[in-house]
């Protein structure tokens, strides 16, 4: 027979992991994915339809990044680490340039169409 600790600990660990990264908690299924690898956003430019959710997946070995829509006046979001991701929903048509906060040479563009 398992002790209460043996039953309780795995459930608590699963719960903590689910909410460890607020950018991932309750995230919608993405409509497009941008891979971060080799200190680049791949693809660097994407086009999605209004209402789309874009996910940036950090596939670096050791490096953290952010996806900062600085020109839109947004504050820089939290950094995310290898194996984590960041998502954003685009509710307006337009061209949205972004960059990595800690690595300003890393840039990308999301184009949103009707």
Buried (B, 14 or more C-beta within 10 A) or exposed (E): EEEEEEEEEEEEEEEEEEEEBEBBEEBEEBBBBBBBBEEBBBEEEBEBEEEBBBBBBBBBEEBBBBBBBEEEEEEBBEBBEBEBBBBBBBEEEEEBBBBBBEBEEBBBBBBBEE
